[in-house]
Amino acid sequence: MTVDEMLWARDLMGLGERASPAQLRARYRELARRCHPDVATVAGSAGPRPSMAELNAAYRLLSSYMEQLEVSLTPADFRRHDPAL
């Protein structure tokens, strides 16, 4: 897991630097309702949407990070908790 991957996931989910696990879950559910291939319609879409695979990957990455560290999603926190990033 790199800082770039974490920032990509945070940006894809549309989360701020101080997002909580509850906000992450709520945002994931909201995006999943719009992006799921069984529900999403191509006609009338408002711009590009992430695929479910991208959304799932971003959610897994961020939720794993948040569960382990219980911190915010700032690049400084990424580096502070894992200097290898």
C-alpha contacts under 8 A as a table, 3 or more apart, distances in Angstrom:
res1	aa1	res2	aa2	distance
1	M	5	E	6.32
1	M	6	M	7.15
1	M	85	L	7.32
2	T	5	E	5.16
2	T	6	M	6.32
2	T	85	L	5.08
3	V	6	M	5.03
3	V	7	L	6.08
3	V	75	P	6.46
3	V	78	F	6.41
3	V	79	R	7.43
3	V	85	L	5.67
4	D	7	L	5.10
4	D	8	W	6.00
5	E	8	W	5.01
5	E	9	A	6.14
6	M	9	A	5.14
6	M	10	R	6.13
6	M	61	L	7.26
6	M	62	L	6.98
6	M	73	L	7.91
6	M	78	F	7.93
7	L	10	R	5.03
7	L	11	D	5.98
7	L	75	P	7.40
8	W	11	D	5.19
8	W	12	L	5.96
8	W	58	A	7.78
9	A	12	L	5.08
9	A	13	M	6.15
9	A	57	A	7.85
9	A	58	A	4.45
9	A	59	Y	7.25
9	A	61	L	7.24
9	A	62	L	6.88
10	R	13	M	5.24
10	R	14	G	6.10
10	R	15	L	5.46
10	R	16	G	7.39
10	R	58	A	7.34
10	R	62	L	7.35
10	R	73	L	7.36
11	D	14	G	4.87
11	D	15	L	6.31
12	L	15	L	7.94
12	L	50	P	7.34
12	L	55	L	7.40
12	L	58	A	7.23
13	M	24	L	7.85
13	M	27	R	6.78
13	M	28	Y	6.98
13	M	31	L	7.75
13	M	55	L	7.31
13	M	58	A	7.18
13	M	59	Y	7.71
14	G	27	R	7.85
15	L	19	A	6.15
15	L	24	L	7.36
15	L	27	R	7.89
16	G	19	A	5.52
16	G	73	L	7.35
17	E	72	S	5.88
17	E	73	L	4.61
17	E	74	T	4.95
18	R	72	S	4.81
18	R	73	L	6.04
18	R	74	T	7.38
19	A	23	Q	5.89
19	A	24	L	6.67
19	A	72	S	6.28
19	A	73	L	6.81
20	S	23	Q	5.10
20	S	24	L	6.25
20	S	72	S	7.22
21	P	24	L	4.97
21	P	25	R	6.23
21	P	63	S	6.95
21	P	66	M	6.75
21	P	67	E	7.94
22	A	25	R	5.16
22	A	26	A	6.17
23	Q	26	A	5.07
23	Q	27	R	6.00
24	L	27	R	5.21
24	L	28	Y	6.06
24	L	59	Y	7.59
24	L	63	S	7.49
25	R	28	Y	5.10
25	R	29	R	6.24
26	A	29	R	5.24
26	A	30	E	6.22
27	R	30	E	5.03
27	R	31	L	6.12
28	Y	31	L	5.21
28	Y	32	A	5.90
28	Y	55	L	7.49
28	Y	59	Y	6.80
29	R	32	A	5.00
29	R	33	R	6.23
30	E	33	R	5.40
30	E	34	R	6.71
31	L	34	R	5.11
31	L	35	C	5.94
31	L	55	L	7.80
32	A	35	C	5.04
32	A	36	H	5.42
32	A	52	M	6.95
32	A	55	L	7.49
33	R	36	H	5.84
33	R	39	V	6.89
33	R	40	A	7.41
34	R	39	V	6.98
34	R	40	A	5.45
35	C	39	V	7.28
35	C	40	A	5.42
35	C	49	R	6.64
35	C	50	P	6.77
35	C	51	S	6.29
35	C	52	M	6.07
36	H	39	V	5.45
36	H	40	A	5.62
36	H	51	S	7.70
36	H	52	M	5.96
37	P	40	A	5.40
37	P	41	T	7.88
37	P	52	M	7.61
41	T	44	G	7.44
41	T	45	S	6.98
42	V	45	S	5.67
45	S	48	P	7.66
50	P	54	E	6.02
50	P	55	L	6.24
51	S	54	E	5.22
51	S	55	L	6.19
52	M	55	L	4.92
52	M	56	N	5.90
53	A	56	N	5.16
53	A	57	A	6.12
54	E	57	A	5.11
54	E	58	A	6.13
55	L	58	A	5.18
55	L	59	Y	6.11
56	N	59	Y	5.11
56	N	60	R	6.07
57	A	60	R	5.20
57	A	61	L	6.14
58	A	61	L	5.19
58	A	62	L	6.15
59	Y	62	L	5.30
59	Y	63	S	5.80
60	R	63	S	5.28
60	R	64	S	5.87
61	L	64	S	5.38
61	L	65	Y	6.24
62	L	65	Y	5.07
62	L	66	M	6.02
63	S	66	M	5.04
63	S	67	E	5.93
64	S	67	E	5.22
64	S	68	Q	6.22
65	Y	68	Q	5.36
65	Y	69	L	6.14
65	Y	70	E	7.71
66	M	69	L	5.32
66	M	70	E	4.83
66	M	71	V	6.11
66	M	72	S	7.56
67	E	70	E	5.68
69	L	81	H	7.80
71	V	77	D	7.16
72	S	77	D	6.72
73	L	77	D	6.66
73	L	78	F	7.05
74	T	77	D	5.23
74	T	78	F	6.41
75	P	78	F	4.96
75	P	79	R	6.33
76	A	79	R	5.23
76	A	80	R	5.92
77	D	80	R	4.88
77	D	81	H	6.04
78	F	81	H	5.67
78	F	82	D	6.17
78	F	83	P	7.93
78	F	85	L	7.03
79	R	82	D	5.05
79	R	83	P	4.89
79	R	84	A	7.25
79	R	85	L	5.59
80	R	83	P	5.93
82	D	85	L	5.84
